[in-house]
Amino acid sequence: MKKRIIEQLETDEEDAIFYDGFDEAIIGLDLSSYRVIYSVKKCIEILCRDMNEEDAREHFEFNIIGGYVGEKTPIFCSDEY
């Protein structure tokens, strides 16, 4: 998915921000803002490889969702329902 998004960005001459270690959680690209879209569920699953679920959720909410890295800050899709 990341490779396809990079190809689209090159075609449209746009930039995007990718979070290291979360390539498996990418589910798409918002074409109006060129922001990468990540699955919350998949991000938590990736973090659970190195910590328990409670710590993973806390880390995700505070350090990832709570972080702002500019106008291209990625979007997180809540898909845990």
PyMOL commands that set and color helices and strands:
alter all, ss='L'
color gray80, all
select helices_A, chain A and resi 2-12+23-25+40-47+53-65
alter helices_A, ss='H'
color red, helices_A
select strands_A, chain A and resi 26-30+35-39+75-77
alter strands_A, ss='S'
color yellow, strands_A
deselect
rebuild
show_as cartoon
